[in-house]
Amino acid sequence: MKSPHDDKPIKVGTTSAGPYIRITVDQLERLKQLLTAHDVKFWVDHYAVSIDGLPAVTDVNLGRKGDPIRAQAILDSVD
């Protein structure tokens, strides 16, 4: 899965709270459908932030038990 704004692949990040995917709000529904279809548990942050007029982004959290390698493989399988 790529960002429509810069055509770069979307990457899964990790923190001590678990893996997450930072995504633009306009791609959020597509990502939610993709994760749901693969039985990946997630929740979306309540806030979206836009800086310097760029598209608003939010984080999709996969939880402490989330598998960042599997999530990345799912993202990479989509154009």
FIKE-772453 format. One line per 2 residues: number of its first residue (from 1); their letters; for each residue x, y, z of N, C-alpha, C. Coordinates in steps of 0.001 Angstrom, whole numbers, plus 500000, padded with zeros to 6 digits. Example, Ala and Ser with C-alpha at 12.3 -4.5 7.8 and 13.67 -1.06 7.14 Angstrom:
BEGIN
1 = as = 513190/494310/507800/512300/495500/507800/513200/496700/507800; 512850/497750/507080/513670/498940/507140/512900/500030/507870
//
This chain:
BEGIN
1 = mk = 500861/498831/500000/500000/500000/500000/500904/501227/500000; 500593/502155/499134/501422/503353/499011/500624/504602/499348
3 = sp = 501353/505607/499743/500739/506908/499981/500401/507530/498633; 499178/508022/498458/498828/508634/497178/499497/509989/496976
5 = hd = 500060/510547/498037/500622/511887/497965/502088/511901/497557; 502825/510834/497910/504237/510804/497525/504658/509459/496937
7 = dk = 503708/508541/496785/503924/507230/496170/504948/506370/496931; 505188/506696/498192/506094/505887/499013/505295/504803/499727
9 = pi = 505918/503640/499943/505212/502576/500666/504882/503007/502097; 503737/502585/502565/503342/502836/503950/504029/501781/504808
11 = kv = 504653/502216/505876/505434/501322/506735/504788/501191/508108; 504948/500026/508692/504496/499778/510058/505592/500269/510990
13 = gt = 505217/501107/511932/506159/501586/512936/505966/500803/514225; 506934/500924/515122/506812/500248/516406/507205/501195/517531
15 = ts = 506534/501023/518654/506850/501737/519888/506706/500728/521023; 506978/501178/522236/506805/500280/523373/505333/499909/523571
17 = ag = 504426/500698/523003/502991/500396/523091/502548/499410/522023; 503444/499067/521099/503123/498119/520040/503229/498744/518664
19 = py = 502994/497936/517643/503090/498432/516274/501913/499344/515915; 502165/500214/514954/501131/501149/514488/501381/501462/513025
21 = ir = 500352/501976/512379/500450/502411/510985/499982/503852/510939; 500842/504748/510499/500464/506154/510321/499966/506301/508892
23 = it = 498748/506821/508773/498104/506853/507463/497300/508138/507299; 497153/508574/506064/496327/509750/505824/494857/509383/506035
25 = vd = 494100/510362/506447/492686/510138/506741/491944/509647/505503; 492342/510122/504322/491642/509698/503106/491882/508229/502763
27 = ql = 492886/507594/503347/493143/506174/503110/492670/505299/504272; 492131/505901/505295/491787/505176/506508/490768/504063/506267
29 = er = 489711/504339/505554/488684/503307/505318/489261/502115/504569; 490084/502382/503579/490710/501284/502810/491574/500425/503730
31 = lk = 492353/501068/504603/493204/500323/505522/492365/499510/506507; 491313/500105/507033/490449/499386/507974/489836/498150/507321
33 = ql = 489404/498274/506086/488844/497128/505368/489895/496048/505157; 491096/496457/504812/492192/495523/504577/492549/494761/505857
35 = lt = 492702/495472/506962/493046/494820/508219/491926/493912/508698; 490690/494354/508557/489547/493534/508959/489482/492254/508135
37 = ah = 489731/492359/506834/489702/491184/505951/490762/490156/506340; 491843/490613/506971/492922/489710/507396/492867/489404/508895
39 = dv = 491742/489715/509518/491539/489443/510954/492618/490058/511834; 493040/491270/511494/494015/492002/512305/493241/492925/513240
41 = kf = 493491/492797/514526/492833/493672/515504/493542/495022/515504; 492752/496094/515616/493316/497441/515581/492347/498421/516203
43 = wv = 492849/499602/516492/491994/500733/516846/492643/501988/516293; 491805/502965/516004/492257/504205/515373/492312/505305/516434
45 = dh = 493409/506071/516426/493501/507215/517334/492322/508146/517120; 491962/508863/518161/490834/509791/518086/491197/511086/517365
47 = ya = 492472/511317/517167/492918/512584/516592/493600/512382/515245; 493407/513329/514366/494134/513402/513104/494802/514768/513076
49 = vs = 496017/514816/512561/496798/516043/512576/497248/516392/511165; 497100/517662/510824/497609/518184/509566/498632/519267/509900
51 = id = 499813/519147/509322/500879/520118/509571/501255/520793/508258; 501351/522107/508287/501760/522897/507121/500917/522616/505884
53 = gl = 499629/522393/506079/498731/522185/504951/498802/520807/504318; 499608/519908/504878/499684/518549/504351/498425/517779/504735
55 = pa = 498133/516679/504041/496948/515896/504395/497006/515427/505856; 495856/515390/506507/495772/514965/507903/496132/513483/508014
57 = vt = 496886/513148/509055/497272/511763/509312/496804/511348/510701; 496614/510059/510852/496266/509479/512133/497002/508155/512268
59 = dv = 497021/507620/513481/497676/506345/513724/496637/505258/513919; 496908/504115/513307/496109/502912/513493/496967/501983/514342
61 = nl = 496529/501738/515559/497303/500953/516517/496940/499480/516420; 497959/498625/516477/497750/497189/516365/497852/496483/517711
63 = gr = 498126/497222/518772/498183/496642/520111/499510/495974/520413; 499752/495748/521681/501025/495155/522118/501279/493782/521499
65 = kg = 500226/493044/521244/500378/491704/520675/500326/491708/519152; 500216/492883/518563/500178/492982/517108/501489/492526/516490
67 = dp = 501412/491949/515332/502580/491424/514622/502983/492402/513513; 504027/493199/513735/504401/494197/512729/504878/493578/511411
69 = ir = 505480/492421/511459/505962/491775/510227/504776/491318/509378; 503786/490708/510020/502591/490282/509293/501842/491493/508746
71 = aq = 501698/492537/509562/501006/493747/509114/501714/494365/507917; 503050/494410/507954/503786/494969/506818/503589/494134/505567
73 = ai = 503566/492815/505725/503342/491932/504569/501964/492191/503957; 500968/492432/504795/499621/492740/504293/499647/494053/503526
75 = ld = 500300/495070/504074/500393/496363/503378/501128/496222/502050; 502211/495449/502056/503022/495279/500847/502305/494494/499746
77 = sv = 501261/493741/500125/500553/492934/499144/499541/493753/498329; 499369/495026/498697/498385/495885/498042/499087/496992/497281
79 = d = 498590/497317/496087/499166/498433/495316/498813/499747/495938
//
